[in-house]
Amino acid sequence: NQPALADDLIVATDTAFVPFEFKEGDKYVGFDIDLWAAIAKDIGVTYTLQPMDFNGIIPALQTKQVDVGLAGITIKDERKKVIDFSDGYYDSGFLLMVPVNSTIKGPE
C-alpha cells in the first residue's frame, strides 16, 4: 500500500483523554496511540506525535500544521464539513437521562 501523504507525518493528539491517549511517564500510550502505531506500520509511514489541547486539533488540521488528528473526536456533520474522518471505530454508548416530566424530549 502506498501512502497518499509524505512518509513522515505530524500527528496531533490530546494526551489527556484516558484510556484513548495519555502520557505515562515519558511515553504516550492508550487505545488510539496503539491503533495509530499499527496503522502507520501497515501503511509504511513514520510519524511524530504533537501533543495539543483538543480544541486545537481541528484548526491545526485545517491550517495544515498537522497531517493527522488522533483523539476521541466525535463524528458530527459540522465537523465533517471541515475535516475528513476515518470510519468510526468506537461507539461511546453515551446516554443522557432526564426526569419523565422534563421538557427535553430528544437530542435537539
Jmol script that loads the backbone (N, CA, C; Angstrom):
load data "model"
ATOM      1  N   ASN A   1       0.830  -1.192   0.000  1.00  0.00           N
ATOM      2  CA  ASN A   1       0.000   0.000   0.000  1.00  0.00           C
ATOM      3  C   ASN A   1       0.869   1.248   0.000  1.00  0.00           C
ATOM      4  N   GLN A   2       0.573   2.170  -0.894  1.00  0.00           N
ATOM      5  CA  GLN A   2       1.299   3.423  -0.954  1.00  0.00           C
ATOM      6  C   GLN A   2       0.568   4.499  -0.165  1.00  0.00           C
ATOM      7  N   PRO A   3       1.254   5.179   0.746  1.00  0.00           N
ATOM      8  CA  PRO A   3       0.608   6.275   1.468  1.00  0.00           C
ATOM      9  C   PRO A   3       0.333   7.443   0.537  1.00  0.00           C
ATOM     10  N   ALA A   4      -0.748   8.166   0.803  1.00  0.00           N
ATOM     11  CA  ALA A   4      -1.126   9.301  -0.026  1.00  0.00           C
ATOM     12  C   ALA A   4      -0.342  10.555   0.353  1.00  0.00           C
ATOM     13  N   LEU A   5       0.256  10.568   1.537  1.00  0.00           N
ATOM     14  CA  LEU A   5       0.956  11.749   2.021  1.00  0.00           C
ATOM     15  C   LEU A   5       2.440  11.464   2.173  1.00  0.00           C
ATOM     16  N   ALA A   6       3.143  12.425   2.731  1.00  0.00           N
ATOM     17  CA  ALA A   6       4.565  12.260   2.999  1.00  0.00           C
ATOM     18  C   ALA A   6       4.800  11.061   3.911  1.00  0.00           C
ATOM     19  N   ASP A   7       6.027  10.555   3.884  1.00  0.00           N
ATOM     20  CA  ASP A   7       6.357   9.391   4.700  1.00  0.00           C
ATOM     21  C   ASP A   7       6.446   9.706   6.191  1.00  0.00           C
ATOM     22  N   ASP A   8       6.738  10.946   6.552  1.00  0.00           N
ATOM     23  CA  ASP A   8       6.857  11.326   7.959  1.00  0.00           C
ATOM     24  C   ASP A   8       5.722  12.288   8.299  1.00  0.00           C
ATOM     25  N   LEU A   9       4.760  11.821   9.070  1.00  0.00           N
ATOM     26  CA  LEU A   9       3.558  12.588   9.363  1.00  0.00           C
ATOM     27  C   LEU A   9       3.620  13.231  10.745  1.00  0.00           C
ATOM     28  N   ILE A  10       2.998  14.388  10.876  1.00  0.00           N
ATOM     29  CA  ILE A  10       2.827  15.042  12.166  1.00  0.00           C
ATOM     30  C   ILE A  10       1.418  14.690  12.637  1.00  0.00           C
ATOM     31  N   VAL A  11       1.324  14.061  13.802  1.00  0.00           N
ATOM     32  CA  VAL A  11       0.053  13.549  14.320  1.00  0.00           C
ATOM     33  C   VAL A  11      -0.310  14.297  15.597  1.00  0.00           C
ATOM     34  N   ALA A  12      -1.361  15.113  15.514  1.00  0.00           N
ATOM     35  CA  ALA A  12      -1.837  15.855  16.687  1.00  0.00           C
ATOM     36  C   ALA A  12      -2.612  14.921  17.594  1.00  0.00           C
ATOM     37  N   THR A  13      -2.384  15.040  18.891  1.00  0.00           N
ATOM     38  CA  THR A  13      -3.123  14.220  19.843  1.00  0.00           C
ATOM     39  C   THR A  13      -3.346  14.977  21.146  1.00  0.00           C
ATOM     40  N   ASP A  14      -4.518  14.785  21.713  1.00  0.00           N
ATOM     41  CA  ASP A  14      -4.845  15.335  23.031  1.00  0.00           C
ATOM     42  C   ASP A  14      -4.495  14.251  24.041  1.00  0.00           C
ATOM     43  N   THR A  15      -3.444  14.462  24.792  1.00  0.00           N
ATOM     44  CA  THR A  15      -2.934  13.398  25.666  1.00  0.00           C
ATOM     45  C   THR A  15      -3.584  13.390  27.044  1.00  0.00           C
ATOM     46  N   ALA A  16      -4.788  13.933  27.134  1.00  0.00           N
ATOM     47  CA  ALA A  16      -5.489  13.950  28.423  1.00  0.00           C
ATOM     48  C   ALA A  16      -6.827  13.226  28.332  1.00  0.00           C
ATOM     49  N   PHE A  17      -6.906  12.229  27.461  1.00  0.00           N
ATOM     50  CA  PHE A  17      -8.176  11.538  27.241  1.00  0.00           C
ATOM     51  C   PHE A  17      -8.018  10.042  27.521  1.00  0.00           C
ATOM     52  N   VAL A  18      -7.841   9.714  28.789  1.00  0.00           N
ATOM     53  CA  VAL A  18      -7.683   8.325  29.233  1.00  0.00           C
ATOM     54  C   VAL A  18      -8.985   7.571  28.943  1.00  0.00           C
ATOM     55  N   PRO A  19      -8.974   6.379  28.427  1.00  0.00           N
ATOM     56  CA  PRO A  19      -7.852   5.491  28.132  1.00  0.00           C
ATOM     57  C   PRO A  19      -7.398   5.548  26.673  1.00  0.00           C
ATOM     58  N   PHE A  20      -7.850   6.542  25.917  1.00  0.00           N
ATOM     59  CA  PHE A  20      -7.551   6.577  24.488  1.00  0.00           C
ATOM     60  C   PHE A  20      -6.175   7.139  24.173  1.00  0.00           C
ATOM     61  N   GLU A  21      -5.817   8.225  24.790  1.00  0.00           N
ATOM     62  CA  GLU A  21      -4.471   8.755  24.629  1.00  0.00           C
ATOM     63  C   GLU A  21      -4.102   9.538  25.879  1.00  0.00           C
ATOM     64  N   PHE A  22      -2.946   9.175  26.424  1.00  0.00           N
ATOM     65  CA  PHE A  22      -2.471   9.850  27.632  1.00  0.00           C
ATOM     66  C   PHE A  22      -0.981   9.595  27.778  1.00  0.00           C
ATOM     67  N   LYS A  23      -0.361  10.371  28.656  1.00  0.00           N
ATOM     68  CA  LYS A  23       1.074  10.244  28.879  1.00  0.00           C
ATOM     69  C   LYS A  23       1.302   9.438  30.139  1.00  0.00           C
ATOM     70  N   GLU A  24       2.160   8.451  30.027  1.00  0.00           N
ATOM     71  CA  GLU A  24       2.527   7.602  31.158  1.00  0.00           C
ATOM     72  C   GLU A  24       4.044   7.675  31.278  1.00  0.00           C
ATOM     73  N   GLY A  25       4.508   8.432  32.278  1.00  0.00           N
ATOM     74  CA  GLY A  25       5.942   8.690  32.370  1.00  0.00           C
ATOM     75  C   GLY A  25       6.336   9.602  31.223  1.00  0.00           C
ATOM     76  N   ASP A  26       7.280   9.157  30.403  1.00  0.00           N
ATOM     77  CA  ASP A  26       7.684   9.963  29.247  1.00  0.00           C
ATOM     78  C   ASP A  26       7.173   9.378  27.933  1.00  0.00           C
ATOM     79  N   LYS A  27       6.194   8.485  28.020  1.00  0.00           N
ATOM     80  CA  LYS A  27       5.685   7.796  26.832  1.00  0.00           C
ATOM     81  C   LYS A  27       4.189   8.055  26.659  1.00  0.00           C
ATOM     82  N   TYR A  28       3.761   8.218  25.407  1.00  0.00           N
ATOM     83  CA  TYR A  28       2.339   8.349  25.103  1.00  0.00           C
ATOM     84  C   TYR A  28       1.758   6.961  24.894  1.00  0.00           C
ATOM     85  N   VAL A  29       0.629   6.698  25.543  1.00  0.00           N
ATOM     86  CA  VAL A  29       0.014   5.373  25.496  1.00  0.00           C
ATOM     87  C   VAL A  29      -1.498   5.518  25.343  1.00  0.00           C
ATOM     88  N   GLY A  30      -2.149   4.381  25.122  1.00  0.00           N
ATOM     89  CA  GLY A  30      -3.603   4.357  25.046  1.00  0.00           C
ATOM     90  C   GLY A  30      -4.091   3.669  23.786  1.00  0.00           C
ATOM     91  N   PHE A  31      -5.388   3.446  23.734  1.00  0.00           N
ATOM     92  CA  PHE A  31      -6.008   2.729  22.623  1.00  0.00           C
ATOM     93  C   PHE A  31      -5.716   3.401  21.282  1.00  0.00           C
ATOM     94  N   ASP A  32      -5.962   4.724  21.188  1.00  0.00           N
ATOM     95  CA  ASP A  32      -5.731   5.421  19.919  1.00  0.00           C
ATOM     96  C   ASP A  32      -4.257   5.410  19.529  1.00  0.00           C
ATOM     97  N   ILE A  33      -3.379   5.548  20.499  1.00  0.00           N
ATOM     98  CA  ILE A  33      -1.937   5.527  20.226  1.00  0.00           C
ATOM     99  C   ILE A  33      -1.541   4.175  19.641  1.00  0.00           C
ATOM    100  N   ASP A  34      -2.028   3.090  20.251  1.00  0.00           N
ATOM    101  CA  ASP A  34      -1.726   1.743  19.752  1.00  0.00           C
ATOM    102  C   ASP A  34      -2.324   1.514  18.369  1.00  0.00           C
ATOM    103  N   LEU A  35      -3.562   1.967  18.173  1.00  0.00           N
ATOM    104  CA  LEU A  35      -4.220   1.804  16.873  1.00  0.00           C
ATOM    105  C   LEU A  35      -3.446   2.549  15.792  1.00  0.00           C
ATOM    106  N   TRP A  36      -3.066   3.796  16.068  1.00  0.00           N
ATOM    107  CA  TRP A  36      -2.317   4.565  15.071  1.00  0.00           C
ATOM    108  C   TRP A  36      -0.958   3.925  14.781  1.00  0.00           C
ATOM    109  N   ALA A  37      -0.267   3.422  15.792  1.00  0.00           N
ATOM    110  CA  ALA A  37       1.028   2.765  15.574  1.00  0.00           C
ATOM    111  C   ALA A  37       0.873   1.590  14.616  1.00  0.00           C
ATOM    112  N   ALA A  38      -0.199   0.816  14.771  1.00  0.00           N
ATOM    113  CA  ALA A  38      -0.448  -0.325  13.879  1.00  0.00           C
ATOM    114  C   ALA A  38      -0.769   0.148  12.464  1.00  0.00           C
ATOM    115  N   ILE A  39      -1.568   1.202  12.340  1.00  0.00           N
ATOM    116  CA  ILE A  39      -1.906   1.737  11.012  1.00  0.00           C
ATOM    117  C   ILE A  39      -0.655   2.273  10.327  1.00  0.00           C
ATOM    118  N   ALA A  40       0.140   3.055  11.046  1.00  0.00           N
ATOM    119  CA  ALA A  40       1.356   3.629  10.471  1.00  0.00           C
ATOM    120  C   ALA A  40       2.300   2.537   9.989  1.00  0.00           C
ATOM    121  N   LYS A  41       2.435   1.489  10.776  1.00  0.00           N
ATOM    122  CA  LYS A  41       3.288   0.370  10.370  1.00  0.00           C
ATOM    123  C   LYS A  41       2.735  -0.284   9.111  1.00  0.00           C
ATOM    124  N   ASP A  42       1.427  -0.487   9.069  1.00  0.00           N
ATOM    125  CA  ASP A  42       0.788  -1.141   7.929  1.00  0.00           C
ATOM    126  C   ASP A  42       0.936  -0.333   6.641  1.00  0.00           C
ATOM    127  N   ILE A  43       0.823   0.993   6.730  1.00  0.00           N
ATOM    128  CA  ILE A  43       0.917   1.809   5.514  1.00  0.00           C
ATOM    129  C   ILE A  43       2.336   2.313   5.254  1.00  0.00           C
ATOM    130  N   GLY A  44       3.263   1.983   6.140  1.00  0.00           N
ATOM    131  CA  GLY A  44       4.669   2.280   5.909  1.00  0.00           C
ATOM    132  C   GLY A  44       5.062   3.736   6.084  1.00  0.00           C
ATOM    133  N   VAL A  45       4.528   4.387   7.118  1.00  0.00           N
ATOM    134  CA  VAL A  45       4.915   5.770   7.381  1.00  0.00           C
ATOM    135  C   VAL A  45       5.501   5.898   8.779  1.00  0.00           C
ATOM    136  N   THR A  46       6.340   6.889   8.929  1.00  0.00           N
ATOM    137  CA  THR A  46       6.814   7.260  10.256  1.00  0.00           C
ATOM    138  C   THR A  46       6.027   8.491  10.676  1.00  0.00           C
ATOM    139  N   TYR A  47       6.073   8.795  11.965  1.00  0.00           N
ATOM    140  CA  TYR A  47       5.273   9.915  12.448  1.00  0.00           C
ATOM    141  C   TYR A  47       5.866  10.464  13.728  1.00  0.00           C
ATOM    142  N   THR A  48       5.478  11.684  14.011  1.00  0.00           N
ATOM    143  CA  THR A  48       5.826  12.343  15.258  1.00  0.00           C
ATOM    144  C   THR A  48       4.531  12.780  15.918  1.00  0.00           C
ATOM    145  N   LEU A  49       4.347  12.415  17.177  1.00  0.00           N
ATOM    146  CA  LEU A  49       3.166  12.858  17.913  1.00  0.00           C
ATOM    147  C   LEU A  49       3.351  14.308  18.346  1.00  0.00           C
ATOM    148  N   GLN A  50       2.324  15.110  18.120  1.00  0.00           N
ATOM    149  CA  GLN A  50       2.326  16.523  18.507  1.00  0.00           C
ATOM    150  C   GLN A  50       1.219  16.744  19.527  1.00  0.00           C
ATOM    151  N   PRO A  51       1.535  16.677  20.828  1.00  0.00           N
ATOM    152  CA  PRO A  51       0.500  16.882  21.841  1.00  0.00           C
ATOM    153  C   PRO A  51      -0.064  18.300  21.765  1.00  0.00           C
ATOM    154  N   MET A  52      -1.367  18.412  21.910  1.00  0.00           N
ATOM    155  CA  MET A  52      -2.017  19.723  21.946  1.00  0.00           C
ATOM    156  C   MET A  52      -3.382  19.606  22.598  1.00  0.00           C
ATOM    157  N   ASP A  53      -3.926  20.739  22.988  1.00  0.00           N
ATOM    158  CA  ASP A  53      -5.261  20.778  23.545  1.00  0.00           C
ATOM    159  C   ASP A  53      -6.253  20.297  22.488  1.00  0.00           C
ATOM    160  N   PHE A  54      -7.272  19.565  22.921  1.00  0.00           N
ATOM    161  CA  PHE A  54      -8.273  19.028  21.999  1.00  0.00           C
ATOM    162  C   PHE A  54      -8.838  20.109  21.082  1.00  0.00           C
ATOM    163  N   ASN A  55      -9.120  21.286  21.633  1.00  0.00           N
ATOM    164  CA  ASN A  55      -9.726  22.362  20.838  1.00  0.00           C
ATOM    165  C   ASN A  55      -8.822  22.893  19.734  1.00  0.00           C
ATOM    166  N   GLY A  56      -7.541  22.550  19.766  1.00  0.00           N
ATOM    167  CA  GLY A  56      -6.624  22.995  18.726  1.00  0.00           C
ATOM    168  C   GLY A  56      -6.443  22.010  17.591  1.00  0.00           C
ATOM    169  N   ILE A  57      -6.946  20.794  17.741  1.00  0.00           N
ATOM    170  CA  ILE A  57      -6.679  19.756  16.741  1.00  0.00           C
ATOM    171  C   ILE A  57      -7.338  20.062  15.402  1.00  0.00           C
ATOM    172  N   ILE A  58      -8.624  20.375  15.386  1.00  0.00           N
ATOM    173  CA  ILE A  58      -9.298  20.639  14.108  1.00  0.00           C
ATOM    174  C   ILE A  58      -8.714  21.877  13.424  1.00  0.00           C
ATOM    175  N   PRO A  59      -8.491  22.995  14.134  1.00  0.00           N
ATOM    176  CA  PRO A  59      -7.837  24.127  13.470  1.00  0.00           C
ATOM    177  C   PRO A  59      -6.447  23.778  12.925  1.00  0.00           C
ATOM    178  N   ALA A  60      -5.690  22.949  13.642  1.00  0.00           N
ATOM    179  CA  ALA A  60      -4.362  22.543  13.161  1.00  0.00           C
ATOM    180  C   ALA A  60      -4.472  21.717  11.882  1.00  0.00           C
ATOM    181  N   LEU A  61      -5.497  20.871  11.790  1.00  0.00           N
ATOM    182  CA  LEU A  61      -5.734  20.118  10.557  1.00  0.00           C
ATOM    183  C   LEU A  61      -6.122  21.059   9.419  1.00  0.00           C
ATOM    184  N   GLN A  62      -7.005  22.004   9.709  1.00  0.00           N
ATOM    185  CA  GLN A  62      -7.478  22.933   8.684  1.00  0.00           C
ATOM    186  C   GLN A  62      -6.353  23.799   8.122  1.00  0.00           C
ATOM    187  N   THR A  63      -5.410  24.180   8.964  1.00  0.00           N
ATOM    188  CA  THR A  63      -4.310  25.041   8.527  1.00  0.00           C
ATOM    189  C   THR A  63      -3.080  24.237   8.106  1.00  0.00           C
ATOM    190  N   LYS A  64      -3.237  22.923   8.040  1.00  0.00           N
ATOM    191  CA  LYS A  64      -2.180  22.006   7.588  1.00  0.00           C
ATOM    192  C   LYS A  64      -0.919  22.065   8.448  1.00  0.00           C
ATOM    193  N   GLN A  65      -1.086  22.408   9.733  1.00  0.00           N
ATOM    194  CA  GLN A  65       0.035  22.356  10.668  1.00  0.00           C
ATOM    195  C   GLN A  65       0.331  20.920  11.070  1.00  0.00           C
ATOM    196  N   VAL A  66      -0.684  20.061  10.965  1.00  0.00           N
ATOM    197  CA  VAL A  66      -0.534  18.635  11.255  1.00  0.00           C
ATOM    198  C   VAL A  66      -1.201  17.848  10.132  1.00  0.00           C
ATOM    199  N   ASP A  67      -0.815  16.584  10.021  1.00  0.00           N
ATOM    200  CA  ASP A  67      -1.359  15.727   8.965  1.00  0.00           C
ATOM    201  C   ASP A  67      -2.516  14.863   9.440  1.00  0.00           C
ATOM    202  N   VAL A  68      -2.504  14.511  10.726  1.00  0.00           N
ATOM    203  CA  VAL A  68      -3.491  13.580  11.279  1.00  0.00           C
ATOM    204  C   VAL A  68      -3.930  14.099  12.643  1.00  0.00           C
ATOM    205  N   GLY A  69      -5.203  13.931  12.948  1.00  0.00           N
ATOM    206  CA  GLY A  69      -5.713  14.230  14.280  1.00  0.00           C
ATOM    207  C   GLY A  69      -6.054  12.925  14.972  1.00  0.00           C
ATOM    208  N   LEU A  70      -5.391  12.652  16.070  1.00  0.00           N
ATOM    209  CA  LEU A  70      -5.573  11.402  16.800  1.00  0.00           C
ATOM    210  C   LEU A  70      -6.158  11.735  18.164  1.00  0.00           C
ATOM    211  N   ALA A  71      -7.474  11.621  18.253  1.00  0.00           N
ATOM    212  CA  ALA A  71      -8.160  11.971  19.502  1.00  0.00           C
ATOM    213  C   ALA A  71      -9.558  11.389  19.434  1.00  0.00           C
ATOM    214  N   GLY A  72     -10.221  11.354  20.544  1.00  0.00           N
ATOM    215  CA  GLY A  72     -11.601  10.877  20.561  1.00  0.00           C
ATOM    216  C   GLY A  72     -12.522  11.942  19.991  1.00  0.00           C
ATOM    217  N   ILE A  73     -12.420  12.171  18.695  1.00  0.00           N
ATOM    218  CA  ILE A  73     -13.205  13.218  18.038  1.00  0.00           C
ATOM    219  C   ILE A  73     -14.527  12.620  17.570  1.00  0.00           C
ATOM    220  N   THR A  74     -15.607  13.060  18.166  1.00  0.00           N
ATOM    221  CA  THR A  74     -16.921  12.580  17.762  1.00  0.00           C
ATOM    222  C   THR A  74     -17.220  13.056  16.346  1.00  0.00           C
ATOM    223  N   ILE A  75     -17.677  12.145  15.504  1.00  0.00           N
ATOM    224  CA  ILE A  75     -18.009  12.489  14.122  1.00  0.00           C
ATOM    225  C   ILE A  75     -19.352  13.212  14.116  1.00  0.00           C
ATOM    226  N   LYS A  76     -19.317  14.477  13.746  1.00  0.00           N
ATOM    227  CA  LYS A  76     -20.522  15.308  13.675  1.00  0.00           C
ATOM    228  C   LYS A  76     -20.597  15.943  12.293  1.00  0.00           C
ATOM    229  N   ASP A  77     -21.812  16.218  11.827  1.00  0.00           N
ATOM    230  CA  ASP A  77     -21.987  16.802  10.500  1.00  0.00           C
ATOM    231  C   ASP A  77     -21.198  18.091  10.324  1.00  0.00           C
ATOM    232  N   GLU A  78     -21.210  18.977  11.335  1.00  0.00           N
ATOM    233  CA  GLU A  78     -20.491  20.244  11.190  1.00  0.00           C
ATOM    234  C   GLU A  78     -18.982  20.027  11.107  1.00  0.00           C
ATOM    235  N   ARG A  79     -18.473  19.018  11.765  1.00  0.00           N
ATOM    236  CA  ARG A  79     -17.041  18.711  11.673  1.00  0.00           C
ATOM    237  C   ARG A  79     -16.708  18.072  10.333  1.00  0.00           C
ATOM    238  N   LYS A  80     -17.625  17.269   9.800  1.00  0.00           N
ATOM    239  CA  LYS A  80     -17.397  16.627   8.503  1.00  0.00           C
ATOM    240  C   LYS A  80     -17.315  17.647   7.373  1.00  0.00           C
ATOM    241  N   LYS A  81     -17.815  18.846   7.598  1.00  0.00           N
ATOM    242  CA  LYS A  81     -17.734  19.900   6.586  1.00  0.00           C
ATOM    243  C   LYS A  81     -16.326  20.472   6.474  1.00  0.00           C
ATOM    244  N   VAL A  82     -15.506  20.310   7.524  1.00  0.00           N
ATOM    245  CA  VAL A  82     -14.191  20.959   7.527  1.00  0.00           C
ATOM    246  C   VAL A  82     -13.009  19.992   7.594  1.00  0.00           C
ATOM    247  N   ILE A  83     -13.245  18.744   8.011  1.00  0.00           N
ATOM    248  CA  ILE A  83     -12.163  17.749   8.020  1.00  0.00           C
ATOM    249  C   ILE A  83     -12.707  16.401   7.564  1.00  0.00           C
ATOM    250  N   ASP A  84     -11.808  15.543   7.123  1.00  0.00           N
ATOM    251  CA  ASP A  84     -12.172  14.179   6.746  1.00  0.00           C
ATOM    252  C   ASP A  84     -11.984  13.268   7.950  1.00  0.00           C
ATOM    253  N   PHE A  85     -12.850  12.283   8.063  1.00  0.00           N
ATOM    254  CA  PHE A  85     -12.784  11.306   9.147  1.00  0.00           C
ATOM    255  C   PHE A  85     -12.488   9.917   8.597  1.00  0.00           C
ATOM    256  N   SER A  86     -11.896   9.087   9.430  1.00  0.00           N
ATOM    257  CA  SER A  86     -11.832   7.657   9.140  1.00  0.00           C
ATOM    258  C   SER A  86     -13.219   7.089   9.407  1.00  0.00           C
ATOM    259  N   ASP A  87     -13.395   5.821   9.143  1.00  0.00           N
ATOM    260  CA  ASP A  87     -14.620   5.165   9.590  1.00  0.00           C
ATOM    261  C   ASP A  87     -14.614   5.186  11.115  1.00  0.00           C
ATOM    262  N   GLY A  88     -15.788   5.324  11.709  1.00  0.00           N
ATOM    263  CA  GLY A  88     -15.866   5.280  13.164  1.00  0.00           C
ATOM    264  C   GLY A  88     -15.406   3.921  13.676  1.00  0.00           C
ATOM    265  N   TYR A  89     -14.768   3.910  14.825  1.00  0.00           N
ATOM    266  CA  TYR A  89     -14.269   2.644  15.363  1.00  0.00           C
ATOM    267  C   TYR A  89     -14.625   2.442  16.833  1.00  0.00           C
ATOM    268  N   TYR A  90     -15.366   3.372  17.413  1.00  0.00           N
ATOM    269  CA  TYR A  90     -15.742   3.212  18.816  1.00  0.00           C
ATOM    270  C   TYR A  90     -17.080   3.892  19.049  1.00  0.00           C
ATOM    271  N   ASP A  91     -18.023   3.159  19.610  1.00  0.00           N
ATOM    272  CA  ASP A  91     -19.320   3.713  19.982  1.00  0.00           C
ATOM    273  C   ASP A  91     -19.291   3.956  21.479  1.00  0.00           C
ATOM    274  N   SER A  92     -19.333   5.212  21.871  1.00  0.00           N
ATOM    275  CA  SER A  92     -19.174   5.550  23.287  1.00  0.00           C
ATOM    276  C   SER A  92     -20.345   5.099  24.144  1.00  0.00           C
ATOM    277  N   GLY A  93     -21.506   4.890  23.543  1.00  0.00           N
ATOM    278  CA  GLY A  93     -22.664   4.494  24.324  1.00  0.00           C
ATOM    279  C   GLY A  93     -23.140   5.594  25.251  1.00  0.00           C
ATOM    280  N   PHE A  94     -22.760   6.834  24.957  1.00  0.00           N
ATOM    281  CA  PHE A  94     -23.116   7.980  25.789  1.00  0.00           C
ATOM    282  C   PHE A  94     -24.632   8.134  25.848  1.00  0.00           C
ATOM    283  N   LEU A  95     -25.147   8.272  27.042  1.00  0.00           N
ATOM    284  CA  LEU A  95     -26.584   8.435  27.260  1.00  0.00           C
ATOM    285  C   LEU A  95     -26.832   9.628  28.166  1.00  0.00           C
ATOM    286  N   LEU A  96     -28.018  10.204  28.040  1.00  0.00           N
ATOM    287  CA  LEU A  96     -28.430  11.296  28.902  1.00  0.00           C
ATOM    288  C   LEU A  96     -29.812  10.972  29.432  1.00  0.00           C
ATOM    289  N   MET A  97     -29.979  11.081  30.732  1.00  0.00           N
ATOM    290  CA  MET A  97     -31.277  10.795  31.347  1.00  0.00           C
ATOM    291  C   MET A  97     -31.850  12.086  31.908  1.00  0.00           C
ATOM    292  N   VAL A  98     -33.154  12.263  31.709  1.00  0.00           N
ATOM    293  CA  VAL A  98     -33.855  13.427  32.250  1.00  0.00           C
ATOM    294  C   VAL A  98     -35.117  12.939  32.946  1.00  0.00           C
ATOM    295  N   PRO A  99     -35.669  13.736  33.856  1.00  0.00           N
ATOM    296  CA  PRO A  99     -36.919  13.324  34.516  1.00  0.00           C
ATOM    297  C   PRO A  99     -38.049  13.138  33.500  1.00  0.00           C
ATOM    298  N   VAL A 100     -38.988  12.283  33.823  1.00  0.00           N
ATOM    299  CA  VAL A 100     -40.126  11.983  32.950  1.00  0.00           C
ATOM    300  C   VAL A 100     -40.869  13.254  32.552  1.00  0.00           C
ATOM    301  N   ASN A 101     -41.017  14.183  33.465  1.00  0.00           N
ATOM    302  CA  ASN A 101     -41.771  15.402  33.178  1.00  0.00           C
ATOM    303  C   ASN A 101     -40.913  16.528  32.594  1.00  0.00           C
ATOM    304  N   SER A 102     -39.705  16.230  32.142  1.00  0.00           N
ATOM    305  CA  SER A 102     -38.813  17.233  31.572  1.00  0.00           C
ATOM    306  C   SER A 102     -39.339  17.727  30.227  1.00  0.00           C
ATOM    307  N   THR A 103     -39.004  18.964  29.899  1.00  0.00           N
ATOM    308  CA  THR A 103     -39.343  19.498  28.575  1.00  0.00           C
ATOM    309  C   THR A 103     -38.372  18.995  27.515  1.00  0.00           C
ATOM    310  N   ILE A 104     -37.290  18.385  27.923  1.00  0.00           N
ATOM    311  CA  ILE A 104     -36.326  17.811  26.981  1.00  0.00           C
ATOM    312  C   ILE A 104     -36.892  16.485  26.490  1.00  0.00           C
ATOM    313  N   LYS A 105     -37.134  16.393  25.188  1.00  0.00           N
ATOM    314  CA  LYS A 105     -37.756  15.194  24.615  1.00  0.00           C
ATOM    315  C   LYS A 105     -36.862  14.474  23.614  1.00  0.00           C
ATOM    316  N   GLY A 106     -35.708  15.051  23.287  1.00  0.00           N
ATOM    317  CA  GLY A 106     -34.817  14.418  22.325  1.00  0.00           C
ATOM    318  C   GLY A 106     -33.495  15.154  22.254  1.00  0.00           C
ATOM    319  N   PRO A 107     -32.595  14.719  21.380  1.00  0.00           N
ATOM    320  CA  PRO A 107     -31.256  15.299  21.301  1.00  0.00           C
ATOM    321  C   PRO A 107     -31.221  16.730  20.768  1.00  0.00           C
ATOM    322  N   GLU A 108     -32.277  17.167  20.121  1.00  0.00           N
ATOM    323  CA  GLU A 108     -32.297  18.529  19.592  1.00  0.00           C
ATOM    324  C   GLU A 108     -32.414  19.484  20.737  1.00  0.00           C
TER     325      GLU A 108
END
end "model"
wireframe off; spacefill off
backbone 0.3
color backbone group
